[in-house]
């Protein structure tokens, strides 16, 4: 009977150590995968921030260029109309609208 108990406890003890080793291996693997996941997340987040910054810079440059073009067209229109007004030259509404529409074509959409 003691021989049977000893064998039973030895089997239980070896199963315990196998289970503990398996748990240790799985925990280590989970830790390594978690660390890799965190590193990958941080890397992708940095890439997406860089891309967003690049896109916002490109958009800002595009808007500034368009605003400058509009500003040039409006300043030129102001100069032309102020010259006509100062000369007391009568400018019809239709002619003024045509002139403004012609100038508007130079402005990017």
C-alpha positions, 0 to 999 in steps of 0.5 A: 500500500505504501508503495502504491501511495509513493508511486501516486505521489511521485506521479503527482509531483512530476505532473506538478513540475511539468505543469509548473514548467509549462506555465513558466514557458507560456508566461515567458512566451506571453511576456515576449509577445506582449513586449513585441506588441507594445513595441510594434504599437509604439512604432506604428503610432510614431509612423502615423504621427509622422504621416499626419504631420507631413500631410498637415504641413503639405495642406498648410503649404497648399492653403498658403499658396492659394491664399497668396494667389487670391490675395494677388488677384484681389490686390490687382483688382483693387488697384484697377478699380481704384484707378478707374474710380479716381479718374471718375470713369463710369464703370458699368455693373456688367463690365465690373462683373465681367472683369471680376469673373475674368479675374476669378478664373485665375484663382485656383479652386 
